[in-house]
């Protein structure tokens, strides 16, 4: 058997060319339950990986944890194992008042405030989703009659901000960013460097600039339902 990668602990002969990546290991297990003949092919730290089939096409799903630097390990090792198309299915916070809980967003690009990719490429290098993946995601939602949002997301290295420097969310919202999350910029830059097709479909679990009463709670039913819908769309777009 081919040697396993150092951190995902996966072998190239057990990994598909198409991969869905998610932050939460428990979500990876939920995705795997939707695949045909799914089997676990790797597990180490926050990285849990399964391979099965969706609509007759081999698909790998792996969890990448929280934050760009750790997620980049997952993206790099999946590529090393043979992945050539990768879609992130994750959650995000909306940055516009019309974007509500449970909405879906197709990320077309990312602001590189991730604290990691500036160690890979110059600051002026763009973080863009692949055109074919964006088109596939857009078409998948449209064919299902689902109206989602689309645009540039802010990939931030910070989840909890403090009063020392304050938050830049309002600035990026004014510039046109539709949501904030923590991993897309790393995926898009690595996709460019490794010649992978990459993209992201995100479910909104709150809106930090227009927060509802009760504060942030990503565990509500509306979010869980949106994540399930998102995963189905992402899998369909992945194999399209």
C-alpha positions in Angstrom: 0.0 0.0 0.0 1.2 3.5 -0.8 2.5 5.5 2.2 0.0 7.6 4.0 0.2 11.4 4.2 1.7 12.7 7.5 -1.3 14.4 9.0 -4.5 13.3 7.3 -3.1 9.7 7.3 -4.7 8.9 4.0 -3.3 6.8 1.1 -3.6 8.0 -2.5 -5.2 4.7 -3.5 -8.1 5.4 -1.0 -8.8 9.0 -2.1 -11.0 10.2 -4.9 -10.2 13.0 -7.4 -13.2 14.9 -6.1 -13.3 16.1 -2.5 -15.8 17.9 -0.2 -14.1 19.6 2.8 -15.9 20.7 5.9 -14.6 22.2 9.2 -16.3 19.8 11.7 -15.3 16.1 12.0 -18.9 15.4 13.0 -20.1 17.0 9.8 -17.7 14.9 7.8 -19.4 11.9 9.3 -22.8 13.2 8.4 -21.7 13.8 4.9 -20.2 10.3 4.7 -23.6 8.9 5.8 -25.1 10.3 2.6 -22.5 8.6 0.4 -22.8 5.1 -1.1 -20.4 2.5 0.3 -18.6 5.1 2.4 -15.6 4.0 4.5 -13.2 5.8 6.8 -9.8 6.1 5.2 -8.0 8.4 7.6 -8.2 9.9 11.1 -5.7 12.1 13.0 -6.4 15.1 15.2 -9.2 17.2 13.6 -8.7 15.5 10.2 -11.3 12.7 9.6 -11.6 11.4 6.0 -14.0 9.2 4.3 -14.4 8.0 0.7 -17.6 6.8 -1.0 -19.7 7.6 -4.0 -22.3 10.2 -4.9 -24.5 9.5 -7.9 -22.0 6.8 -8.9 -19.0 9.1 -8.8 -16.2 8.5 -6.2 -16.0 11.3 -3.7 -13.8 11.9 -0.6 -14.9 14.0 2.3 -12.5 15.4 4.9 -12.7 17.7 7.9 -10.2 20.5 8.1 -10.8 22.2 11.5 -11.0 25.9 12.2 -8.7 28.5 10.7 -6.6 28.8 7.5 -3.3 27.5 8.6 -4.7 24.1 9.9 -7.1 23.8 7.0 -4.3 24.4 4.5 -2.7 21.1 5.8 -5.8 19.3 4.8 -6.0 20.9 1.4 -2.4 20.3 0.6 -2.4 16.6 1.7 -5.6 15.9 -0.2 -3.9 17.3 -3.3 -0.9 15.1 -2.6 -3.2 12.1 -2.4 -4.7 12.9 -5.9 -7.6 15.4 -5.4 -8.1 17.7 -8.3 -11.5 19.3 -7.5 -12.3 20.5 -4.0 -15.4 22.3 -2.6 -15.6 23.7 0.9 -19.1 23.3 2.5 -19.0 25.4 5.6 -20.7 28.0 7.7 -20.3 31.8 7.7 -21.6 35.0 9.1 -23.6 37.3 6.8 -22.4 40.9 6.4 -25.4 42.4 4.7 -28.8 43.1 6.3 -30.7 41.1 3.7 -28.6 38.0 4.3 -30.3 35.9 7.0 -29.8 32.8 9.0 -30.0 29.7 6.9 -29.2 31.5 3.6 -26.7 29.9 1.2 -23.7 31.8 -0.3 -21.6 30.9 -3.3 -18.2 32.4 -2.7 -16.6 33.8 -5.8 -13.5 35.0 -4.1 -12.0 35.9 -0.7 -10.4 38.8 1.1 -7.1 37.4 2.3 -7.2 38.5 6.0 -6.5 34.9 7.0 -3.1 35.3 8.6 -1.6 32.5 6.5 -1.6 33.0 2.7 0.7 36.0 2.9 3.4 33.4 3.7 2.7 31.7 0.4 2.1 34.5 -2.2 2.5 38.3 -2.3 -0.4 40.4 -0.8 -1.6 41.5 -4.3 -2.3 37.9 -5.4 -6.1 37.3 -5.6 -7.9 34.5 -3.9 -10.5 33.4 -6.4 -12.8 30.4 -6.8 -12.5 28.5 -10.0 -14.9 29.7 -12.7 -16.2 26.1 -13.5 -16.9 25.4 -9.8 -18.7 28.7 -9.3 -20.8 27.9 -12.4 -21.5 24.4 -11.2 -22.7 25.6 -7.8 -24.7 28.4 -9.4 -26.4 26.0 -11.8 -27.1 23.4 -9.1 -28.9 25.9 -6.9 -30.8 27.4 -9.9 -32.0 23.9 -11.0 -33.4 23.3 -7.6 -35.2 26.6 -7.6 -33.1 27.8 -4.6 -32.2 31.5 -4.4 -28.8 31.9 -2.9 -26.4 34.8 -2.6 -23.1 35.2 -4.3 -20.0 37.3 -3.9 -16.6 37.9 -2.2 -16.3 36.7 1.3 -13.9 37.9 4.0 -11.6 35.2 5.3 -10.6 36.3 8.7 -8.0 34.9 11.1 -10.0 36.3 14.1 -13.2 34.9 15.5 -13.5 36.9 18.7 -12.3 40.5 18.3 -11.2 42.7 21.2 -11.3 46.4 21.9 -7.6 47.0 21.2 -7.7 47.1 17.4 -11.5 46.7 17.0 -13.3 44.9 14.3 -12.9 45.5 10.5 -16.2 43.9 9.6 -18.0 47.1 8.8 -15.2 48.2 6.5 -15.3 45.0 4.5 -19.1 45.1 4.3 -18.9 48.6 2.9 -16.4 47.3 0.3 -18.9 44.6 -0.8 -18.0 41.5 1.2 -21.1 39.4 1.6 -20.0 37.2 4.5 -17.1 36.4 6.9 -15.5 32.9 7.5 -12.1 31.5 8.2 -10.8 29.2 5.4 -11.8 30.1 1.9 -8.8 32.3 1.1 -6.4 29.4 1.9 -8.4 27.0 -0.3 -8.5 29.4 -3.2 -4.8 30.3 -3.1 -3.7 26.7 -2.7 -6.0 25.8 -5.6 -4.2 28.3 -7.8 -0.8 27.1 -6.7 -1.6 23.4 -7.1 -3.8 23.8 -10.3 -6.9 22.4 -8.5 -10.5 23.4 -9.2 -11.8 24.9 -6.0 -14.9 26.6 -4.7 -17.1 27.1 -1.6 -20.8 27.0 -0.7 -21.5 28.4 2.7 -24.5 28.3 5.0 -25.2 31.5 7.1 -25.3 30.8 10.9 -25.6 34.4 12.0 -24.9 38.1 11.1 -22.4 39.8 13.3 -23.3 43.3 12.0 -27.1 42.8 12.3 -27.2 40.3 15.2 -30.6 39.1 16.4 -31.6 39.2 20.1 -30.0 36.4 22.1 -26.6 36.6 20.5 -24.7 34.1 18.3 -25.9 30.5 18.3 -24.8 28.3 15.4 -26.7 25.2 16.8 -30.2 26.2 16.0 -32.5 24.1 13.8 -32.5 26.7 11.0 -28.7 26.4 10.7 -28.7 22.6 10.9 -31.3 22.4 8.2 -29.4 24.8 6.0 -26.2 22.8 6.4 -28.0 19.7 5.3 -29.3 21.4 2.2 -25.9 23.0 1.5 -24.2 19.6 1.7 -26.6 18.1 -0.9 -26.0 21.0 -3.3 -22.3 20.9 -2.8 -22.1 17.2 -3.5 -24.2 17.6 -6.7 -22.0 20.4 -7.9 -18.9 18.5 -7.1 -19.8 15.6 -9.4 -21.5 17.7 -12.1 
